[in-house]
Amino acid sequence: MRSSDSPISPQKRKILVVDDHPLVRVGLVGLVNAEPDMEICGDTGSTVDALRLAETTEPDVVIVDLSLSDGNGLTLIKRLRSNNSAVKTLVCSMHDESLFAQRALNAGARGYINKQEATRHVVSAIRRVLDGKIYLSDRMTEQTLLNAARRGAGPMHRSVELLTDREFEVFELIGQCKGTSEIAEKLHISVKTIETHREKIKRKLNLRSGAELTRRAIHWAINET
């Protein structure tokens, strides 16, 4: 966890960066600090430290990755909103926009930008969020509309939308051929909890066995990502 080393100018908007890749944080810090009216108030790769920094530095915008060393960004966004309903968050992630942007907005984020576009567009994304507007890339908006037209009525897509964020996260990891113990370790929860999520996923997707769940998850991973 690192707070800004220099005092924050009162006229500058404060930005907090939460990403578990140090090089990504360095890049985002450099881009933001190059702006005359913005300044980094802290950066971290931990959800615990992010919550502390958000409380002590009171940022105007928190840039959040979805995959963090000790949790996931969707949960962090919800907790940030719970602690301070006025906080604005912008997701900056490598995850597929068409799968996660809407979930991020539902969690309380005000925008979603892919890391591949961050160098060129993150500053304009931050400014849009600061203005109280939603930021989505043009490609993301077009892709979302195309996907809705192509598959929006498909039974698989509708059923997967019934999954909670945590269940969807488990479903994705199953689709990556990860076992229960591996998923539990990655998500920092118990094997028993993962097994409970698996049962709920099977019910929601009308699957009869663990093998069917694995096949459905792999099929989803291949065709939807």
C-alpha positions in Angstrom: 0.0 0.0 0.0 1.3 3.4 -0.9 -0.1 6.8 -0.3 1.1 9.7 -2.4 4.5 10.8 -1.3 3.8 14.5 -1.8 0.9 16.7 -0.4 -2.1 16.7 -2.6 -3.0 20.1 -4.1 -6.5 21.1 -2.9 -7.5 22.0 -6.5 -6.5 18.7 -8.0 -8.9 15.7 -8.2 -7.6 12.7 -6.3 -7.3 9.3 -7.9 -6.6 6.0 -6.2 -5.3 3.1 -8.2 -6.0 -0.5 -7.2 -4.3 -3.2 -9.3 -2.2 -6.2 -8.2 0.4 -5.7 -11.1 3.0 -3.2 -10.0 4.0 -2.2 -13.5 0.3 -1.4 -14.3 0.1 0.8 -11.3 3.3 2.6 -12.2 1.9 3.2 -15.7 -1.5 4.5 -14.4 0.2 6.7 -11.8 2.4 8.3 -14.5 -0.6 9.0 -16.8 -2.7 10.5 -14.0 0.1 12.6 -12.5 0.9 14.1 -15.9 -2.5 15.8 -15.9 -2.4 19.3 -14.4 -5.7 18.9 -12.5 -5.3 15.3 -11.3 -3.1 13.6 -8.8 -2.6 10.1 -7.4 -3.4 9.9 -3.7 -2.4 6.3 -3.4 -1.9 2.9 -5.1 -2.2 -0.7 -3.9 -2.8 -4.2 -5.1 -4.8 -5.3 -2.0 -8.5 -4.9 -1.3 -7.8 -4.4 2.4 -5.4 -1.6 1.8 -7.6 -0.1 -0.9 -10.4 0.2 1.7 -8.0 1.9 4.1 -6.7 4.3 1.5 -10.2 5.2 0.3 -11.1 6.1 3.9 -8.0 8.1 4.7 -7.4 9.9 1.3 -11.1 10.3 0.2 -10.4 9.9 -3.6 -12.6 11.4 -6.2 -12.2 8.3 -8.4 -10.9 4.8 -7.6 -9.5 2.8 -10.6 -10.1 -0.9 -9.8 -8.9 -4.1 -11.5 -11.3 -7.1 -11.3 -8.6 -9.6 -10.3 -6.8 -8.7 -7.1 -4.3 -10.6 -4.9 -6.7 -10.9 -2.0 -10.2 -10.7 -3.6 -12.0 -9.5 -6.6 -12.8 -6.1 -7.9 -16.6 -6.4 -8.0 -16.7 -7.1 -4.3 -14.4 -4.2 -3.6 -16.6 -1.9 -5.6 -19.6 -2.9 -3.6 -17.7 -2.4 -0.3 -16.4 1.0 -1.4 -20.0 2.0 -2.3 -21.2 0.7 1.1 -18.6 2.7 3.0 -19.2 5.9 0.9 -22.1 6.1 -1.5 -20.5 9.1 -3.2 -17.3 7.3 -4.3 -16.9 6.8 -8.0 -15.1 3.8 -9.4 -13.7 3.0 -12.8 -12.8 -0.6 -13.8 -9.6 -1.1 -15.7 -9.2 -4.8 -16.5 -8.1 -7.3 -19.1 -11.4 -9.3 -18.6 -13.7 -9.5 -21.5 -15.8 -6.3 -21.5 -18.9 -8.0 -22.9 -19.0 -10.4 -20.0 -18.0 -8.1 -17.1 -18.9 -4.5 -18.0 -22.5 -4.8 -17.1 -21.7 -6.7 -13.9 -19.3 -3.9 -13.0 -21.9 -1.3 -13.6 -24.4 -3.3 -11.6 -21.9 -3.4 -8.7 -21.7 0.4 -8.7 -18.9 1.2 -11.1 -19.2 4.3 -13.3 -17.2 3.0 -16.2 -15.2 0.1 -17.7 -12.1 0.3 -19.8 -9.9 -2.5 -21.1 -6.3 -2.3 -20.1 -5.3 -2.5 -23.8 -6.9 0.9 -24.3 -5.9 2.4 -21.0 -2.8 4.3 -22.2 -4.8 6.2 -24.8 -8.2 6.6 -23.0 -7.9 6.2 -19.3 -7.6 10.0 -18.7 -10.7 10.7 -20.8 -12.5 7.9 -19.0 -11.6 9.4 -15.6 -12.8 12.8 -16.7 -16.1 11.4 -17.9 -16.6 9.6 -14.5 -15.7 12.8 -12.6 -18.4 14.6 -14.6 -20.9 12.1 -13.3 -21.3 10.2 -16.6 -20.8 6.5 -17.6 -17.7 5.6 -19.6 -17.7 2.6 -22.0 -15.5 2.3 -25.0 -17.1 2.6 -28.4 -16.1 -1.0 -29.1 -17.6 -2.1 -25.9 -20.9 -0.4 -26.7 -21.0 -1.8 -30.2 -20.1 -5.3 -29.1 -22.7 -5.3 -26.4 -25.4 -4.3 -28.9 -24.2 -7.0 -31.3 -24.1 -9.6 -28.7 -27.6 -8.8 -27.5 -28.9 -9.1 -31.0 -27.0 -12.3 -31.7 -27.5 -14.3 -28.5 -29.6 -12.2 -26.1 -32.5 -14.6 -26.4 -30.4 -17.8 -26.1 -31.2 -20.0 -23.2 -27.6 -20.5 -22.1 -27.0 -16.7 -21.9 -30.2 -16.1 -20.0 -29.4 -18.8 -17.5 -25.9 -17.7 -16.9 -27.2 -14.2 -16.2 -29.0 -15.7 -13.2 -25.7 -16.4 -11.5 -24.5 -14.1 -8.7 -21.1 -12.4 -9.2 -19.4 -15.0 -7.0 -21.2 -17.9 -8.7 -20.2 -16.5 -12.1 -16.6 -16.2 -10.9 -16.6 -19.9 -9.8 -18.3 -20.9 -13.1 -15.6 -19.1 -15.1 -12.8 -20.9 -13.2 -14.5 -24.3 -13.7 -14.5 -23.4 -17.4 -10.7 -23.0 -17.1 -10.5 -26.6 -15.9 -9.6 -25.6 -12.3 -10.5 -28.0 -9.6 -12.5 -27.2 -6.4 -9.4 -26.9 -4.2 -7.6 -24.7 -6.7 -10.7 -22.4 -7.0 -11.0 -22.2 -3.2 -7.4 -21.2 -2.9 -7.6 -18.6 -5.6 -10.8 -17.0 -4.2 -9.6 -17.3 -0.6 -12.6 -19.2 0.6 -13.2 -22.8 1.8 -13.6 -25.9 -0.3 -17.0 -26.4 1.3 -18.1 -22.9 0.2 -17.0 -23.7 -3.4 -19.0 -26.9 -3.3 -22.0 -25.0 -2.2 -21.6 -22.6 -5.1 -21.3 -25.5 -7.5 -24.6 -26.9 -6.3 -26.3 -23.6 -6.7 -24.9 -23.2 -10.2 -26.1 -26.6 -11.2 -29.6 -25.8 -9.9 -29.7 -22.5 -11.8 -28.4 -24.0 -15.0 -30.6 -27.2 -14.7 -27.6 -29.5 -14.6 -27.7 -32.9 -13.0 -24.0 -33.7 -12.3 -20.6 -32.2 -11.8 -19.5 -33.5 -15.2 -22.4 -31.7 -16.9 -21.4 -28.5 -15.0 -17.8 -28.9 -16.2 -18.8 -29.4 -19.8 -21.2 -26.4 -19.7 -18.5 -24.2 -18.2 -15.9 -25.2 -20.7 -18.4 -24.7 -23.5 -19.1 -21.2 -22.2 -15.4 -20.4 -21.9 -14.8 -21.5 -25.5 -17.7 -19.8 -27.1 -18.4 -16.7 -25.0 -14.9 -15.4 -24.2 
